[in-house]
Amino acid sequence: MNKPKSPKSAGHKKASPSALALVSTPQQADAGFAYSRAFFEDLVDSALQHARKLGATDAAAHASEGCGLSVSVRKGEIENVERNRDKSLGITVHIGQRRGNASTSDFSQRAIAQTVQAAFDIARFTAEDPFAALPDEQDIAQPAEQRTDLELFFPWSINSDQAAQLALQTESAALKVDKRITNSEGAGVSVQQSHFFSAHTHGFRGGYASSRHSVSVSPIAGKGSNMQRDAWYSSQRDAAELASPESIGQYAAERALSRLNARKIATTECPVLFESPLAAGLLGSFVQAVSGGSLYRKSSFLLDSLGKQVFPKHIDILEDPFVKRGKGSSPFDDEGVRVQARSVVEAGRVQGYFLGSYSARKLGMKTTGNAGGSHNLTLTSRLTRPGDDLAAMLQRLGTGLFVTELMGSGVNAVTGDYSRGASGFWVENGRIAFPVQEITIAGNMKTMLKDIVAVGADSYNYGAKTVGSVLIKRMKVAGS
C-alpha cells in the first residue's frame, strides 16, 4: 500500500518555464483587458454624479471586468475549451435610511442613467434601515494608505493549445505512475484575471487587478468494485509558481493508489487527524461562527465569544491582508474600509470578530475591515516543533483515524453539531494500517475546537487559510 505524503512535501515542484508556456511578468492594470482603469473611473464617477443629480443622499458604484480561459482534457483528448469575459457596473443609492441597488453589463451612458434610476426607485420604496449606510468616513482607506506592492496581478500569456498541452502533460504524468492507474476523470488548466474600480460619496476611491491560475488532475486507480479516485491541483496568482505538471500528476496518482482496498471499520470513538487541506475547513467554520452576519442573526454556536476561551491555550490565529501574492490579500475591504494585520485568537481566546460596517453597527461595534471576508488567516500552535511533519503527527495520533476526504456539508451553524461522510486511513501505533471508506465522523464544533491537541508543521495554504494537519482528541466514528 502506498503511504500518502504530506501536501506540503508532495506535488509542489515548480514547473519549468517551458512546461508553463509563456509566463508574463506583472504589467499595468489594463493588460489583457478590454477596459482601462481610467475608463472605469469615468464610468463610476458618471454613475455617482447621476445619483446625486436625482437626489441621493449617498451613493456607491463599482465597475469590474473579468476574463479567462479554461481547458479540460480526458484520456488524452481535449474535452472543453471555454473563454469567459464578464463586465458589470453596480450602483447603490441611499436616500436617507433607505437603500437600493441595481447593476448592468451595458456601459453606455443611457444604460448607466437607467441603472442609477432603477436603484434610486428601489430605494424610494424600501423600508428604512438605520444601519444600512456607507462606512464612516474615518474608517475609509485613503489613496495614500492603499498598499500597491501586494503583487496580486500576473497575467498569463498562454493560448488554448498551450493550456491543453499542459493539461495533457499533467494527466499523462498521473497515468504513467503505475499500471493500476486505469482511468482518469480528466485534467484542467484555468487562467483567470480581473480588475475593478470602486468609489463612494464618503471619500473612497480605489481598485486593483488580480489573477488566479490553476492546474488540476483527477486519476482513477483500480478496477470494478475496487476503484478509487483522488485529485490534486496547484493554484497561484503567478503561473511561474505553479507546481510542475509532472509533480501534480504523480501526487494525484499516489493519493488514488493509496486508497485501494479500502474497507469499513467498526463504529468507535477515537482521536482524529485532519489532513492539512481539510483542517482549513475547521478554521473556516470558526470564521463563519464569529462573522457579523451569523452573530447579529444569532445563528452562531459562538455567540458572545469575544474575549472567551474557544481554543486551547496553545492556539493562535493571525490575519494579515498584506501578504505579497496572498490569495486573501487586499489593500482595503469590499466597502473601501482600511484593513490591518491583527491577532484574531491569542492563546486560545477570541480577540476579534469579522465585521463589515453593517454588521458592526447591528452589534454596536466597530468594523474590522472584513466586508467581503477574511484576509490570509494562519492557525498555529505554540507546541508545534519544526520536525512535526505528517509522519510525526501520525505518531501523535497513535491509534485512530487519519481523514483525507470529507463529503457533504454537515455542520449546523447554530448548534455547532458536526457530521460528515469521510474517508482516509486507519492508523495503529503511529503507522498507517489500511485505507478506510464509507464512514461518518461526528462531534460538536465547540468541543472539537477546544480539543485540538496538536497542529503539524506541514502547513498548507488552502485559499486564504494556512494551517497544518490538526489532531482532535476524540470524535465519534460511525462505520459498519
C-alpha positions, -999 to +999 in steps of 0.1 A: +000+000+000+013+035-009+017+057+021+002+092+015+027+121+016+021+155+032+006+180+008+035+203+018+061+179+006+045+165-025+030+179-057+048+212-053+078+210-075+077+242-096+073+238-133+100+248-158+093+278-180+088+256-210+062+235-192+041+266-183+045+281-218+047+318-217+046+333-182+044+370-181+056+395-156+034+420-137+020+446-161-002+476-159-038+470-147-054+471-181-031+444-196-052+419-214-085+437-206-110+454-228-113+484-205-088+506-188-086+518-152-093+553-164-124+542-183-137+526-151-130+557-131-150+578-155-179+552-155-181+552-117-179+590-114-207+593-140-229+570-120-222+588-088-229+622-103-262+610-118-272+596-084-265+629-068-285+647-095-315+625-088-314+635-051-295+606-035-281+613+000-252+590-007-241+565-034-215+539-042-205+524-076-183+495-086-171+487-122-154+454-129-142+432-157-130+396-156-117+374-184-101+340-186-095+306-203-105+271-191-093+240-208-102+204-198-089+171-212-097+135-205-079+103-216-056+122-239-083+141-257-095+177-254-130+179-238-137+216-234-122+249-243-140+279-227-133+316-228-150+340-204-153+377-204-177+394-180-182+430-171-205+448-147-214+482-132-232+481-098-247+512-081-261+515-046-282+545-039-290+558-004-320+581+003-318+588+040-320+554+057-334+537+026-311+518+002-315+504-033-291+488-057-290+478-094-265+466-119-259+465-157-234+450-181-241+478-206-216+506-202-234+531-224-244+564-209-281+556-214-278+523-196-259+539-167-286+565-163-313+538-164-294+517-138-290+546-114-326+554-118-336+518-110-315+518-079-330+552-069-366+539-074-359+508-054-345+529-025-376+551-026-399+521-018-376+502+005-381+501+043-358+523+063-328+506+079-307+528+102-277+505+099-276+505+060-253+535+055-219+538+038-189+532+060-179+560+084-155+584+068-128+579+095-127+542+085-121+548+048-087+537+033-074+569+017-053+566-016-021+573+003-028+544+026-036+518+000-008+493-004+003+490-040+031+464-035+009+433-028+018+417-062-017+404-070-017+406-108+003+383-130-014+379-164-005+345-180+001+347-218-010+312-227-033+302-256-057+273-257-033+250-275-006+256-249-031+252-220-044+219-235-008+207-238-002+215-201-034+197-191-024+166-212+011+166-196-005+166-162-029+137-170-002+117-187+021+121-157-007+106-135-014+077-158+023+068-160+028+063-123+015+028-120-004+003-142-031+003-115-040+039-126-066+027-150-086+057-159-090+095-154-117+119-147-096+145-165-072+173-161-077+210-164-060+244-167-077+276-156-063+311-164-083+340-148-077+377-142-099+406-133-098+443-123-122+468-108-126+503-096-149+515-068-158+548-053-185+562-030-196+596-016-178+591+018-145+597+001-133+562-010-116+557-044-097+526-052-093+495-073-067+469-085-062+440-108-057+404-097-051+370-111-056+333-102-043+304-122-046+266-116-037+232-129-055+201-117-060+164-124-082+135-111-069+100-118-087+067-110-070+036-096-081+000-097-110-017-115-145-029-108-156-026-072-121-017-061-119+016-080-107+047-061-104+082-073-084+111-059-073+145-072-047+172-068-041+207-080-019+238-078-033+273-076-013+306-076-016+342-086+016+339-106+017+310-130+055+308-126+048+295-090+025+267-101+038+231-094+050+212-124+025+191-143+047+160-135+046+166-097+008+173-097+000+142-118+023+120-097+010+131-064-026+128-075-019+092-087-002+083-054-032+096-035-055+074-056-033+044-053-031+047-015-068+043-013-071+009-030-085-019-010-103+005+014-126-010+039-152-001+066-143+000+103-165-007+133-182+022+150-159+037+176-147+068+194-111+077+187-086+106+180-090+121+145-062+137+125-074+160+097-051+164+067-039+200+064-062+209+034-092+196+054-081+214+086-086+247+067-123+238+067-123+237+105-108+272+105-135+282+080-162+270+104-147+291+131-146+322+109-182+318+099-193+315+135-176+347+145-186+367+115-210+396+117-239+381+098-240+350+120-236+370+152-263+396+147-288+370+134-279+349+164-273+319+142-238+310+155-226+285+180-200+310+192-223+339+203-207+363+227-173+346+224-152+378+223-125+375+250-135+339+258-115+307+256-126+289+224-094+271+216-068+255+239-042+280+252-016+268+226-036+280+196-031+314+179-048+327+147-034+357+128-049+377+100-027+396+075-041+414+045-007+424+033+010+391+023+026+395-011+008+374-037-015+361-009-049+348-021-066+368+006-045+399+003-062+433-003-054+470+004-089+475+016-121+456+021-152+455-001-165+487+013-132+506+009-125+503+047-090+503+060-076+468+067-048+458+091-029+428+104-042+416+137-045+388+162-079+371+159-071+344+185-044+347+211-036+318+235-070+303+226-090+335+234-110+353+207-096+388+202-118+400+174-147+392+152-150+396+114-172+426+108-182+449+079-198+482+086-234+470+086-229+440+109-207+461+132-235+487+136-261+460+142-238+447+170-230+481+184-193+476+175-167+489+150-159+474+116-129+452+114-124+457+077-138+424+068-167+432+044-162+405+018-145+380+041-113+373+060-077+381+048-049+355+049-056+336+081-029+314+097-036+290+125-006+279+146+001+260+178+027+272+203+035+235+208+045+228+172+081+220+166+099+223+132+101+185+129+064+179+134+057+167+098+029+144+088+049+113+100+053+129+134+016+138+135+007+102+128+029+092+157+010+117+179-023+103+167-012+068+178-042+047+171-071+064+154-084+079+121-065+100+096-090+118+074-081+128+039-115+134+023-148+148+036-182+146+019-213+167+025-216+199+045-230+186+077-221+215+101-250+231+120-240+268+122-264+274+152-256+244+174-221+235+161-232+199+156-208+183+131-214+152+110-198+144+077-190+115+055-153+107+054-126+085+040-089+082+049-067+057+068-068+037+100-036+043+120-022+019+146+007+027+168+016+057+147+016+038+114-010+036+086-026+002+088-052+004+059-074+028+040-110+032+051-142+044+034-179+048+039-177+062+074-191+092+092-173+114+117-193+133+142-189+158+171-196+193+180-175+222+167-173+239+202-158+207+216-137+200+186-120+234+186-113+231+224-100+195+218-072+204+193-043+185+207-017+194+181-011+213+148+015+200+124+044+218+109+031+206+075+013+239+069-006+241+036-022+272+021-058+265+010-073+296-004-069+324+021-062+300+050-030+284+061-028+256+086-010+223+092-027+189+099-049+192+130-053+165+157-086+163+176-085+144+209-117+124+203-146+121+179-173+096+171-167+075+140-197+056+126-188+026+105-202-009+099 
